[in-house]
Amino acid sequence: MLMEERNEKTVAWPLVGIEAEFHLIDMQGNITNRADQLLLPLREKYPKIGYQQEVALNMLEIANYPHMSIPNTIENIIDAIHAALEIGKDQDVMLYPFGTYPGAFEPQFRPKLYYKILQRVLGDDRFPITGRCVGYHSHFSLPPEIYDPETRELRLVGDRKIEEKIVNIYNMAVAFDPILEALMQSSPFYQGRFLGNDSRVIVDYGDPQFDYPQGLFTNHQEFGGHLSFANNYSDLYFSIKNQQKTWSDLAHNVLEKNESIPPIHMLKCQWNPHRINSIGTIEFRCMDTNLPSLLAAATQLTRTTFETLQNRELKVIPGETGDEHPFILKENRLYVPSLEKINNVLIPRGAYEGLKNDCVYENIKEFFAFLKPFIKERERPLLKPFYQMLKKRRTVADEIMETAKKVGYRTGKELTNDQVRRLALYGAKRLRQDIDQTRKILHMK
């Protein structure tokens, strides 16, 4: 979740890229800290695949550089997952494809200054959350004019049309977050206990409406909580600059003697559900890691949504009209829910109840009704998992809960070690099955 800084290039417009994080388990279903043992042979055999270290030794990240083709992007990530599974057989390691490992464990962290600074700022008691939660990040490239080509930071371009385009993309992302969070939830258990359908969102972002004061970013909402709509590009630009200044001050204040860090990059001090990224994308960070078919669906949904927004030159209007009639389109004006409804209803109810909540369900249903005329026929197979989800009003988190009950879990109780291992092995088995199923969809004519 908290990625180390990398040497990256700005991408062209418009492309889609993805990053998928996974927990690592052994063949018995226990969490394992063998990331480096797995990474070494993976990088030797597949040097062009983006296998990355993560903050903790029980985590592996697989990144795919932005691409024009959704099927190619997804097939690349599936090939990378499959390769990791095959190499993992020799290492006694499997990938667990959901947002939180169901059982309790203490992560082992990499001894890098970047992570130590995060730990000092966020707190020793909160920092372990970073090693217990894994997510899926989808990228949609932004117009390159907003970046300084040398520093890859935002700039005030002075072009009203481009600035309005960025504001509309950003504001659509605010309205899009609760949709992606609800559809991609796969983390009902955290440290052996049920918190809500999306425990990762609850413990990670720590927004006040979750009533979870132990959250990772509870005391630093500006860096990790859900974001507000932007009034204009200037406000957006200076809010990010303020984040940079504040984080830089916090980071330097916790440095110990003989420690030093490079200047804080303008676009590398945000861990919010979405952010403008230094590689030239808007990055959707709000999703639980999930099965490949769901990764494909989320990636396609992101691409279709934001291409529609741009191609139709839609203006995103949050407020009461969007509260009463979410995602109603009038000429080129798309009315979305107000920030109050997003923050107080859609996000917390989605995290705790998922699609069982009527308001959350209706919001997503109306979103798909808006998008339906703009979905191309070739895109529909990839979105099928979401259609089925809405029809059944059941997410992967709900399926995990059903499986938990089958292995003996009782509501309100803590999972036993045996139940934890059986749930972990269930997830690993589903990952292998879903790879084959998703490949068939990708190869459909």
C-alpha positions in Angstrom: 0.0 0.0 0.0 2.7 2.5 0.9 5.0 2.2 -2.1 8.6 3.1 -2.1 9.6 5.9 -4.5 10.6 4.7 -7.9 12.1 6.1 -11.1 9.1 6.6 -13.3 8.2 8.1 -16.7 5.2 10.3 -17.5 2.7 8.3 -19.6 0.9 9.4 -22.7 -2.8 10.2 -22.8 -5.1 8.2 -22.5 -3.7 5.0 -21.1 -4.7 2.6 -18.2 -2.3 0.9 -15.9 -2.7 -1.3 -12.8 -1.0 -2.4 -9.6 -2.1 -5.4 -7.6 -0.8 -6.3 -4.2 -1.1 -9.7 -2.6 -0.5 -11.3 0.8 1.7 -14.4 0.7 0.7 -17.6 2.4 2.3 -21.0 2.8 0.8 -24.3 1.6 -1.0 -24.7 4.9 -2.7 -21.3 4.7 -0.5 -19.5 7.2 0.8 -16.0 6.5 4.5 -16.1 5.4 7.3 -13.6 5.2 9.0 -15.0 2.1 8.6 -12.1 -0.3 12.3 -11.8 -1.0 12.7 -15.6 -1.6 9.9 -15.4 -4.1 11.1 -12.1 -5.7 14.6 -13.3 -6.5 13.7 -16.2 -8.9 10.8 -14.2 -10.3 13.0 -11.2 -11.3 15.7 -13.5 -12.7 13.2 -15.4 -14.9 10.9 -12.5 -15.7 13.0 -9.3 -15.7 10.5 -7.3 -17.7 7.6 -8.0 -15.3 7.0 -5.4 -12.6 7.4 -7.5 -9.5 8.0 -5.1 -6.6 8.9 -5.2 -2.9 6.3 -3.8 -0.5 6.4 -2.3 2.9 6.2 -5.8 4.7 7.8 -9.1 3.9 4.4 -10.9 3.7 3.4 -8.8 0.6 4.1 -8.8 -3.1 3.2 -6.2 -5.6 2.7 -6.8 -9.4 2.6 -3.6 -11.5 1.8 -3.2 -15.1 2.8 0.0 -16.9 -0.1 1.9 -18.5 -1.4 0.5 -21.8 -4.0 1.5 -24.4 -5.6 -2.0 -24.5 -7.6 -3.2 -21.5 -7.3 -6.9 -22.6 -3.6 -6.6 -23.0 -3.2 -4.9 -19.6 -5.3 -7.6 -17.9 -3.6 -10.5 -19.7 -0.2 -9.1 -18.7 -1.2 -9.0 -15.0 -2.7 -12.5 -15.2 0.4 -13.9 -16.8 2.4 -12.2 -14.0 0.2 -13.7 -11.3 0.3 -17.1 -12.9 4.1 -17.0 -13.1 4.3 -16.0 -9.4 2.1 -19.0 -8.5 4.3 -21.4 -10.5 7.5 -20.1 -9.0 5.9 -20.1 -5.6 5.4 -23.9 -5.7 9.1 -24.3 -5.3 9.2 -21.8 -2.5 6.2 -23.1 -0.6 4.4 -19.8 -1.2 1.0 -19.0 -2.6 -0.8 -15.7 -3.3 -3.8 -14.7 -1.2 -6.0 -12.5 -3.5 -8.1 -10.6 -1.0 -7.8 -7.3 0.9 -6.9 -8.6 4.3 -5.6 -11.9 5.6 -8.4 -13.3 7.8 -6.3 -14.1 10.8 -4.2 -12.1 13.3 -0.5 -11.6 12.7 2.3 -9.2 13.2 4.0 -8.0 10.0 7.7 -7.8 9.6 8.7 -4.5 7.9 11.6 -3.6 5.6 14.2 -1.5 7.4 14.2 1.4 5.0 14.2 5.0 6.1 11.2 5.8 3.9 9.1 3.3 5.9 10.6 4.4 9.2 9.5 7.9 8.6 6.0 6.8 7.9 6.0 4.7 11.1 7.2 7.7 13.2 4.6 10.1 11.7 1.6 7.7 11.8 2.5 6.0 15.1 3.9 2.6 16.2 0.4 1.4 17.1 -1.1 2.3 13.7 1.7 1.5 11.3 1.2 -2.3 11.4 -2.0 -1.7 9.4 0.2 -1.1 6.3 1.4 -4.7 6.4 -2.1 -6.2 7.0 -4.0 -4.5 4.1 -3.4 -4.9 0.3 -5.1 -3.1 -2.5 -5.6 -2.8 -6.2 -4.7 0.5 -7.9 -6.0 1.5 -11.3 -4.5 4.4 -13.3 -6.0 6.6 -16.0 -3.6 8.9 -17.7 -4.2 12.7 -17.6 -3.5 15.4 -20.2 0.3 15.9 -20.2 0.0 19.7 -20.3 -0.6 19.9 -16.6 2.9 18.6 -15.8 6.4 20.1 -15.8 8.3 17.7 -18.0 11.5 17.8 -16.0 10.1 17.7 -12.4 6.9 15.7 -13.2 5.0 18.0 -10.8 1.8 19.8 -11.4 1.9 23.3 -12.9 -0.5 26.1 -13.4 -1.0 25.9 -17.1 -3.3 28.9 -17.6 -5.4 27.0 -20.1 -9.0 27.2 -18.9 -10.2 24.2 -21.0 -7.5 21.9 -19.8 -7.9 23.0 -16.2 -11.7 22.4 -16.3 -11.0 19.0 -17.8 -8.7 18.1 -14.8 -11.2 19.4 -12.3 -14.0 17.3 -13.8 -11.8 14.2 -13.8 -10.9 14.8 -10.2 -14.5 15.5 -9.1 -15.7 12.4 -10.9 -13.1 10.4 -8.9 -14.6 11.7 -5.7 -18.0 10.3 -6.7 -16.4 7.2 -8.2 -14.6 6.1 -5.0 -17.6 4.7 -3.1 -18.7 2.8 -6.2 -15.3 1.1 -6.6 -15.0 0.5 -2.9 -18.4 -1.3 -2.7 -17.9 -3.4 -5.8 -14.4 -4.5 -5.0 -14.7 -5.3 -1.3 -13.0 -8.5 -0.2 -11.9 -7.9 3.4 -14.6 -8.8 5.9 -12.1 -9.9 8.6 -9.3 -8.0 10.2 -7.0 -9.6 12.7 -9.4 -12.5 13.0 -12.6 -10.5 13.6 -15.4 -9.2 11.4 -15.4 -5.4 11.2 -17.4 -4.8 8.0 -17.6 -5.9 4.4 -14.6 -3.7 3.7 -12.4 -3.9 6.8 -9.4 -2.6 4.8 -11.2 0.7 4.0 -12.3 1.1 7.6 -8.9 0.5 9.2 -6.8 2.1 6.5 -8.4 5.5 5.8 -9.8 6.0 9.3 -12.4 8.6 8.3 -14.4 9.9 11.3 -17.6 8.5 9.9 -16.2 4.9 10.3 -16.0 5.5 14.1 -12.8 3.6 14.1 -10.3 5.8 16.0 -7.4 3.3 15.6 -7.4 3.8 11.8 -4.0 4.3 10.0 -4.8 7.9 8.9 -7.3 8.8 11.6 -5.0 11.6 12.8 -3.8 12.6 9.3 -6.9 12.7 7.2 -5.3 15.1 4.7 -2.9 12.4 3.6 -5.1 9.3 3.8 -8.8 10.1 4.2 -11.5 10.5 1.6 -11.2 13.8 -0.4 -13.4 16.8 -1.1 -14.6 18.0 -4.5 -12.4 20.7 -6.1 -13.9 24.1 -6.9 -11.4 24.9 -9.5 -7.9 23.9 -10.7 -6.2 26.6 -8.7 -7.7 25.3 -5.4 -6.7 21.7 -6.4 -3.2 22.7 -7.2 -2.6 24.6 -4.0 -4.3 22.0 -1.8 -1.7 19.5 -3.1 1.1 22.0 -2.5 -0.1 22.4 1.0 -0.1 18.6 1.5 3.5 18.6 0.2 4.6 21.3 2.7 2.8 19.7 5.6 4.2 16.2 5.0 7.7 17.6 4.4 7.5 19.3 7.8 6.3 16.2 9.5 8.9 14.0 7.8 11.8 16.3 8.7 10.5 16.7 12.3 10.9 12.9 12.9 14.4 12.5 11.4 17.0 11.3 13.8 20.6 12.4 13.9 22.6 11.7 10.8 19.4 10.9 8.8 18.6 12.9 5.7 16.0 12.6 2.9 15.7 14.2 -0.5 13.1 16.9 -1.1 9.5 15.7 -0.8 7.9 15.3 -4.2 4.7 17.2 -4.7 2.8 14.1 -5.9 4.3 11.5 -3.6 2.9 12.4 -0.2 -0.7 11.3 -0.7 -2.2 7.9 0.3 -5.8 9.0 -0.2 -8.4 6.8 -2.0 -7.5 8.6 -5.2 -4.6 10.9 -6.1 -2.9 12.6 -9.0 0.3 10.6 -9.5 3.7 11.7 -10.5 3.7 9.4 -13.6 0.9 11.4 -15.1 -2.2 9.6 -14.0 -5.1 9.8 -11.7 -4.6 6.8 -9.5 -7.6 5.0 -7.9 -6.3 3.4 -4.7 -9.6 2.7 -2.9 -10.1 -0.9 -4.0 -9.4 -4.2 -2.1 -7.2 -6.6 -4.0 -9.5 -9.2 -5.6 -9.8 -12.0 -8.1 -8.5 -11.3 -11.7 -12.0 -11.2 -13.1 -12.8 -8.3 -10.7 -9.5 -6.6 -11.4 -10.4 -6.7 -15.1 -14.0 -5.4 -14.4 -12.7 -2.5 -12.3 -10.1 -1.6 -14.9 -12.7 -1.6 -17.7 -15.2 0.4 -15.6 -12.5 3.0 -14.9 -11.6 3.3 -18.6 -15.2 3.5 -19.8 -16.2 6.0 -17.2 -13.4 8.5 -17.7 -13.3 8.1 -21.5 -17.0 8.9 -21.5 -16.4 11.9 -19.2 -13.7 13.2 -21.6 -15.2 12.3 -25.0 -18.6 13.8 -24.1 -17.0 16.8 -22.3 -19.3 16.2 -19.3 -19.3 18.7 -16.4 -19.6 17.0 -13.0 -22.1 18.7 -10.7 -22.3 17.5 -7.0 -25.2 18.5 -4.9 -28.9 17.9 -4.0 -30.0 17.0 -7.5 -27.4 14.2 -7.5 -28.5 13.1 -4.0 -32.1 12.6 -5.3 -31.2 11.4 -8.8 -27.6 10.1 -8.7 -25.8 10.2 -12.0 -28.6 11.8 -14.0 -27.3 13.3 -17.2 -28.9 16.6 -18.5 -27.2 17.7 -21.7 -23.5 17.8 -20.7 -24.1 18.1 -17.0 -23.7 15.0 -14.9 -25.2 15.3 -11.4 -23.5 13.3 -8.7 -24.2 12.9 -5.0 -23.1 15.7 -2.6 -20.0 15.3 -0.5 -22.2 15.1 2.6 -24.0 12.1 1.2 -20.8 10.5 -0.1 -19.0 10.9 3.3 -21.9 10.2 5.7 -23.8 7.5 3.8 -22.3 5.9 0.7 -18.7 5.4 2.0 -19.4 4.2 5.6 -22.5 2.1 4.7 -20.7 0.6 1.7 -17.8 -0.4 4.0 -19.9 -1.9 6.7 -22.9 -3.3 4.7 -21.9 -3.4 1.0 -24.7 -3.9 -1.5 -27.1 -5.0 1.2 -27.5 -1.3 2.0 -30.3 0.1 -0.2 -28.7 3.5 -0.7 -25.4 2.1 -1.7 -27.0 -0.4 -4.0 -29.3 2.3 -5.7 -26.4 4.6 -6.2 -24.4 2.0 -8.0 -27.4 0.9 -10.0 -28.0 4.4 -11.2 -24.4 4.8 -12.1 -24.6 1.8 -14.4 -27.8 3.2 -15.9 -26.0 6.4 -16.7 -23.0 4.5 -18.2 -25.0 1.9 -20.1 -25.4 3.8 -23.5 -21.6 4.4 -23.6 -20.5 0.9 -22.9 -19.2 -0.8 -26.1 -20.3 -4.3 -26.9 -16.8 -5.6 -26.7 -16.5 -4.2 -23.1 -19.5 -5.9 -21.7 -17.9 -9.4 -21.1 -15.3 -7.8 -18.8 -18.0 -6.0 -16.8 -20.1 -9.1 -16.4 -18.9 -9.8 -12.8 -20.3 -6.5 -11.7 -23.7 -7.1 -13.4 -23.9 -10.4 -11.6 -22.9 -8.8 -8.4 -25.7 -6.2 -8.7 -28.2 -8.8 -9.6 -27.5 -10.9 -6.5 -26.6 -7.9 -4.3 -23.6 -10.0 -3.1 -19.9 -9.0 -3.2 -16.8 -11.2 -2.8 -16.8 -10.1 0.8 -20.3 -11.7 1.2 -19.0 -14.9 -0.4 -16.1 -15.0 2.0 -18.5 -14.6 4.9 -20.6 -17.5 3.6 -17.5 -19.7 3.3 -16.5 -18.6 6.9 -19.8 -19.9 8.2 -19.4 -23.2 6.4 -16.0 -23.7 8.1 -17.6 -23.0 11.5 -17.4 -19.3 12.1 -20.1 -17.9 14.4 -21.2 -14.2 14.3 -19.4 -12.1 16.8 -16.7 -14.6 17.5 -13.0 -14.6 16.6 -11.9 -17.0 13.9 -10.0 -20.0 15.1 -6.6 -20.8 13.6 -8.1 -23.7 11.7 -10.8 -21.5 10.2 -8.3 -18.9 9.3 -6.2 -21.4 7.4 -9.2 -22.9 5.6 -10.3 -19.4 4.5 -6.8 -18.6 3.3 -6.6 -21.8 1.2 -10.1 -21.1 -0.1 -8.9 -17.7 -1.4 -5.7 -19.2 -3.0 -7.8 -21.9 -4.7 -10.3 -19.3 -6.1 -7.4 -17.3 -7.5 -6.2 -20.2 -9.6 -9.7 -21.0 -10.8 -10.4 -17.4 -11.7 -7.2 -17.0 -13.8 -8.5 -19.6 -16.2 -12.0 -18.2 -16.3 -10.8 -14.6 -16.9 -8.5 -15.8 -19.7 -11.5 -17.3 -21.5 -13.3 -14.0 -21.3 -10.3 -12.1 -22.7 -10.1 -14.5 -25.6 -13.8 -14.3 -26.5 -14.4 -13.0 -30.1 
